[in-house]
Amino acid sequence: MEPNNSPEDAVLVARCRQGDAAAWAALVKRYQRLVYAVVMSAGHDEHTAADVFQTVFARLVQHLPRLAQPERLQAWIVTTAKREAL
């Protein structure tokens, strides 16, 4: 797992903002398991985890242009997943 302040995340976010599909795929791959783990640890099943996963990444697409601290993407993803799991 990458640390909370990952410069690699900032680079991937910058590339995603430019429309780089490979960068988007890398972000999704990097954080998919984390989102599932957050949701499952809240007591939900895999179907709910899949729904939350879709919601988290749909929101990320919306927030990408105005994400103030892209190096803190992991924290944003965890917070969003926890909120959705509730």
Secondary structure by P-SEA (a helix, b strand, c coil): ccccccaaaaaaaaaaaaccaaaaaaaaaacaaaaaaaaaaacccaaaaaaaaaaaaaaaaaaccccccccaaaaaaaaaaaaaac
